[in-house]
Amino acid sequence: MTAGIVAGLFAAALASPAWADVGHGHASEVKIAGPLWVWAAGLGGLTLIVFILIRLARRGSFTAERFRGFSRNARLLILRSPFSGLSASLVRLLFNLYLLAVGFDTLFVAKFAAVNWIFHGLSVIPSGILSDLFGRRRVFLIGYTGNLLATAAILFVTDPTWLLVLAAIIGLFEGGHAIVGPPFMVEQSRPEERVHLFSLNGGIQVGAASLGNLAAGVLPFVFAALLGIGPESAWARRGALICALPIMLFSMIPIYLIREEWKPIDIRRWVKGIESYGRIGMLALTEGLVGLALGFSAPFF
């Protein structure tokens, strides 16, 4: 198994330079996207990490015993983690570059991001209230399904007005499932497994996001080679983004399989149960300032 993974990593390393000039009329020249030592160091480090993780898993000293001790719902949440991290990183890295390849300028990319995040923020509080009233699993599935459908639509729409409309729709649905996720994980796990569940979920998502970033760099070259076009063309990047759609679908299946025990909450009881308005306000102000700073510093690409 280790040998197969290592071989696959080196195959990807060899394939990337070979695809670097597809569609530009210089097939005989090999152009490496970045210094060779960077590729060598990155692949070497990734190979070492994979090797260590496999050795630890075989000895039973890593996560196998802990995973077997998880409840059914906690296992399903962990099974979702790699699909979620992989699809999110793939879309996040490539989509703005795809907009540029279609022909939009950086100002439109900024507008798209602004509209998306504004509606993301607007949907958070209503989504939290709805999840308290009707169940977090239901709200999560509705939000993620809407996000998946809108993401699929946005890959085939090039009208700027409709793109901004879809940016708002995606923001609404993203906010819905994003705000529901953490409390849903808490409610679907036992107290003794909760810390391990969150730490393992975070670690798996980071690892999957790293692979997603690598895939976002390699897949456009794959589609460029298959379609006979340049790797920076819109269709090469669109093809790579389409690959994220089935991964998003797979990440939704474990949530669907979770058996949620939900007791409806009366809306009047919900309103009366709110306490510590001052503390909530200070936390909201802090998060707002952090979000404002991140908005200024977040990279487009």
Protein Blocks (a to p, Z undefined) as FASTA:
>chain_A
ZZmmmmmmmmmmmmmmmmmmgonlpambccdebjfklmmmmmmmmmmmmmmmmmmmmnop
mmmmmmmmpcfklmmmmmmmmmmmmmmmmmmmmmmmmmmmnopafklmmmmmmmmmmmmm
mmmmmmmmmmmmnopklmmmmmmmmmmmmmmmmmmccbfklmmmmmmmmmmmmmmmmmmm
mmmmmmmpcfklmmmmmmmmmmmmmmmmmmmmmmmmmmmmmmmmmnopafkbmklmmmmm
mmmmmmmmmmmmmmmmpccddddddfklmmmmpghkllmmmmmmmmmmmmmmmmmmpcfZ
Z
